[in-house]
């Protein structure tokens, strides 16, 4: 029997398997998302095969997502995963920006969130200069507004800039 370690917790080596278990985080999140979407699809009403309800296809997709996440959770070997790097953090930052865009889009319209997202991606993820990022983000937001709202007539929530542009 070995003696207990008297070294402080900060000096003890980390468990070697703890970091490798991070790969299970994404399948667990997908599993939770799939089960939640499956329940929501059921609540929307599945209907019958001859008269499908509004929740049938979301429930089918959620069931496939759930099954895939279970397979990833138990069958996917750890050797298939690349290590987390600064590039991984950039991907997460890009996705967080997209999530913020969705929230802002629903509250203040399209143009301002589109400008902010394009600017952040160009400047911080793309490495463009401040001036170039500002110009491209402004031009991109206006062009996207003209294409989707004016030319195609897509009904976006109106925000302060949308009102100035005549939407």
C-alpha positions in Angstrom: 0.0 0.0 0.0 1.5 3.4 -0.9 1.6 6.4 1.3 -0.8 9.3 0.5 0.8 12.1 -1.5 1.7 15.1 0.5 2.3 17.3 -2.5 -0.1 20.3 -2.8 -2.9 19.9 -5.3 -1.3 22.4 -7.7 1.9 20.2 -8.0 0.1 16.9 -8.5 0.0 15.7 -12.1 -3.5 15.9 -13.8 -5.2 12.6 -14.4 -4.1 11.5 -17.9 -7.6 10.4 -18.9 -9.5 13.5 -17.8 -8.4 15.6 -20.8 -9.1 12.8 -23.3 -12.7 12.7 -22.0 -13.4 16.2 -23.4 -14.2 14.5 -26.7 -17.4 13.3 -25.1 -18.6 16.8 -24.5 -19.9 17.4 -28.1 -21.8 14.1 -28.3 -23.4 14.8 -24.9 -24.5 18.2 -26.0 -25.9 16.8 -29.2 -27.6 14.1 -27.3 -29.3 16.7 -25.0 -30.3 18.8 -28.1 -31.6 15.7 -29.9 -33.7 14.5 -26.9 -35.1 18.1 -26.4 -36.0 18.5 -30.1 -37.6 15.0 -30.1 -39.8 16.0 -27.1 -40.6 19.3 -28.8 -41.5 17.5 -32.0 -43.8 15.2 -30.1 -45.5 18.1 -28.4 -46.1 19.7 -31.8 -48.0 16.6 -32.9 -46.7 13.8 -35.0 -49.9 13.0 -36.7 -50.3 9.8 -38.9 -48.2 8.6 -41.8 -51.0 9.5 -44.2 -51.6 12.9 -42.5 -48.3 13.9 -40.9 -48.4 16.5 -38.1 -46.1 19.6 -37.9 -43.8 17.7 -35.5 -43.2 14.6 -37.6 -40.2 15.7 -39.6 -38.5 17.6 -36.7 -39.0 14.4 -34.6 -37.4 12.2 -37.3 -34.4 14.6 -37.6 -34.2 14.7 -33.8 -34.2 10.9 -33.6 -31.4 10.7 -36.2 -29.4 13.3 -34.3 -30.0 11.4 -31.0 -28.9 8.1 -32.6 -25.8 9.7 -34.1 -24.8 11.3 -30.9 -25.2 8.0 -29.0 -23.0 6.3 -31.7 -20.4 9.0 -31.3 -20.5 8.8 -27.5 -19.8 5.1 -27.4 -18.2 4.0 -30.7 -16.0 6.9 -31.8 -12.3 6.3 -30.9 -10.3 9.0 -29.2 -7.6 8.7 -31.9 -9.9 10.3 -34.4 -9.9 13.7 -32.7 -7.4 16.5 -33.3 -6.1 18.4 -30.3 -7.8 21.7 -29.2 -5.7 24.6 -30.5 -6.0 28.3 -31.0 -7.7 27.5 -34.3 -10.4 25.6 -32.4 -11.0 28.7 -30.2 -11.4 30.8 -33.3 -14.1 28.4 -34.6 -15.9 28.6 -31.2 -15.6 32.4 -31.3 -17.1 32.5 -34.8 -20.0 30.3 -33.7 -20.6 32.5 -30.6 -20.7 35.5 -33.0 -23.3 33.8 -35.1 -25.4 33.0 -32.0 -25.2 36.7 -31.0 -26.2 37.7 -34.5 -29.3 35.5 -34.2 -30.3 37.2 -30.9 -29.6 40.7 -32.2 -31.3 40.0 -35.5 -34.6 39.1 -33.8 -34.4 42.3 -31.6 -32.9 45.1 -33.7 -33.3 43.9 -37.2 -30.9 42.8 -39.9 -28.4 45.5 -40.9 -26.7 46.3 -37.6 -26.2 42.6 -36.6 -25.0 41.8 -40.1 -22.5 44.7 -39.9 -21.2 43.6 -36.5 -20.9 40.0 -37.5 -19.1 40.8 -40.7 -16.8 43.2 -39.0 -15.9 40.8 -36.2 -15.2 38.0 -38.6 -13.2 40.1 -41.0 -11.2 41.9 -38.3 -10.6 39.3 -35.6 -10.9 36.0 -37.5 -9.8 37.1 -40.9 -7.0 39.4 -39.8 -8.1 42.3 -42.1 -7.1 45.9 -41.2 -9.6 48.0 -39.2 -10.3 50.2 -42.2 -10.8 47.3 -44.6 -13.0 45.4 -42.1 -15.2 48.5 -41.6 -15.6 49.2 -45.3 -16.3 45.5 -46.2 -18.7 45.0 -43.3 -20.6 48.2 -44.2 -20.7 47.3 -47.9 -21.6 43.6 -47.1 -24.5 44.5 -44.8 -25.9 47.0 -47.3 -25.6 44.6 -50.2 -27.2 41.8 -48.1 -30.0 44.1 -47.2 -30.6 45.1 -50.8 -30.5 41.5 -52.0 -32.7 39.9 -49.4 -35.1 42.7 -48.3 -35.4 44.8 -51.5 -34.8 42.4 -54.4 -36.2 39.2 -52.9 -38.7 40.7 -50.5 -37.7 38.5 -47.5 -39.6 39.8 -44.5 -36.9 40.5 -41.9 -37.6 42.2 -38.5 -37.3 45.9 -39.0 -34.7 47.7 -37.0 -33.5 51.3 -36.8 -31.3 51.2 -39.8 -33.8 49.2 -41.8 -36.3 52.0 -41.3 -33.7 54.5 -42.6 -33.1 52.3 -45.7 -36.8 52.2 -46.4 -37.7 48.6 -45.5 
